[in-house]
Amino acid sequence: MIKCLLVEDQTLVRLGLANLLNLDSAINIEAQAEDGLQALTLLAEHSFDIALLDMRMPNLDGLGVLQKMREKGDKTPVLIITTFEDCDVLVKALNLGARGYVLKNIELEELISAIKQVVAGERVLQSAVTDFLLKKQLSPQLSLTDKEQTVLQCLSLGMPNKVIAKKLNNSEGTIRNHVSQILAKLDVKDRTQAVIKAINQNLI
C-alpha cells in the first residue's frame, strides 16, 4: 500500500482527489494538508511513501515546502500536481528535488500510474507541461539578436555599459538600448535578473 500525503489548499479539489485515489487498492491517502506549514508538520510527524504537492498555497507555497524539506534532509518523494500557470516555477521545483509534475486535469489512471512511478524511483514529466516549458524557455533565445546575445554575455561578466561599448566599438547610448531590449525580451527588471534568467535558461 502506497502511503500518500496530499497537499492542496482548495478543499473540494483536495477531497475529490483523495476520494478518487483511495479507490485504487494500492493507494492510501493517509493524511491531507491545506497549506505548506501543515504539510511540513505532517511530514515531520509521519512517514509517507510520496507527497502530492500543489504549488500555490497560503502561508507556505510548494517551493517553500520543497526548500524546507531539503534543509531538513527529508527524502520523501514529491510529485507536483499543477496548472499551466505554475510552469515558471516548475524548473525551480525540480531543482529543489521534486520527482516530477502532472497537471490537475490529468486522467485518474495516469495520475495513479505517475504516483507508482515516482514511488518506484522514476521521474514523471507530463509531456503537455514539458512541451509548454520548452516553448517558453526557447522563445527568449530565439528572439535575441546576435548583438543582444553578445551584450548579454558581457553583462554576465559584470561589465558596465562603458566597458561593453568600448569592447564592441559602440556608443554607450547604443549599448543602453541593447540592454533595454534584452530586459524587455527576457521580461525582467534589471541586469542581475537578466543574467540569472539567462543562466537558468542556458542562454549564456
Residue pairs with C-beta under 8 A, 6 or more apart in sequence:
1 26
1 27
1 28
2 26
2 27
2 28
2 49
2 50
2 115
2 116
2 119
3 28
3 30
3 47
3 48
3 49
3 50
4 21
4 27
4 28
4 29
4 30
4 48
4 49
4 50
4 51
4 52
4 115
5 29
5 30
5 31
5 32
5 33
5 39
5 42
5 43
5 46
5 48
5 50
5 51
5 52
5 76
6 14
6 17
6 18
6 21
6 29
6 31
6 32
6 33
6 52
7 32
7 33
7 34
7 35
7 36
7 38
7 39
7 51
7 52
7 53
7 54
7 57
7 62
7 65
8 14
8 17
8 32
8 33
8 34
8 52
8 54
8 57
8 81
9 34
9 35
9 54
9 56
9 57
9 58
10 54
11 34
13 104
14 32
14 34
15 32
17 29
17 52
17 81
18 29
18 32
20 108
21 27
21 29
21 108
21 111
21 112
21 115
22 28
22 29
24 112
26 112
26 116
27 112
27 115
30 46
30 48
31 42
31 46
31 48
33 39
33 41
33 42
34 57
35 57
35 58
35 59
35 60
36 57
36 59
36 60
36 61
36 62
36 64
36 65
36 68
37 59
37 60
38 59
39 51
39 53
39 60
39 65
40 60
40 65
40 68
40 69
42 48
43 51
43 69
43 74
43 76
44 72
48 76
49 76
49 77
49 119
50 76
50 77
50 78
50 79
50 115
50 118
50 119
51 76
51 77
51 78
51 79
52 79
52 81
52 115
53 62
53 65
53 66
53 78
53 79
53 80
53 81
53 98
54 62
54 80
54 81
54 82
55 61
55 62
55 63
55 80
55 82
55 83
55 86
55 89
55 93
56 62
56 86
60 68
62 80
62 89
62 93
63 89
63 92
63 93
63 96
66 78
66 93
66 96
66 97
66 98
67 96
68 74
69 76
69 78
69 96
69 97
70 96
70 97
77 99
77 118
77 119
77 121
78 97
78 98
78 99
78 118
79 98
79 99
79 100
79 101
79 102
79 114
79 115
79 118
79 124
80 86
80 90
80 93
80 98
80 100
80 101
80 102
81 101
81 102
81 103
81 104
81 106
81 111
82 90
82 101
82 102
82 103
82 104
82 129
83 103
83 104
84 103
84 129
84 132
87 129
87 132
87 133
87 136
88 136
90 101
90 129
90 133
91 133
91 200
93 101
94 100
94 101
99 118
99 122
99 123
99 124
100 114
100 117
100 118
100 122
100 123
100 124
100 125
100 126
101 124
101 125
101 126
101 129
102 110
102 111
102 114
102 124
102 126
102 129
103 126
103 128
103 129
106 114
106 126
110 126
114 124
114 126
117 123
117 124
118 124
137 201
137 202
140 185
140 186
140 187
140 197
140 201
140 203
141 201
141 203
143 185
144 152
144 182
144 185
144 203
147 168
147 178
148 178
148 181
148 182
148 185
149 203
149 204
150 168
151 164
151 168
151 175
151 178
151 179
151 182
152 182
152 194
152 195
152 198
152 203
152 204
153 204
154 163
154 164
154 167
154 168
155 164
155 179
155 182
155 191
155 194
155 195
156 195
156 198
156 199
156 204
159 167
161 172
161 175
161 176
161 179
162 172
164 170
164 175
165 171
165 172
165 174
165 175
168 175
179 191
182 194
183 189
183 190
183 191
183 193
183 194
186 193
186 194
186 197
186 198
188 194
188 197
195 204
197 203
198 204
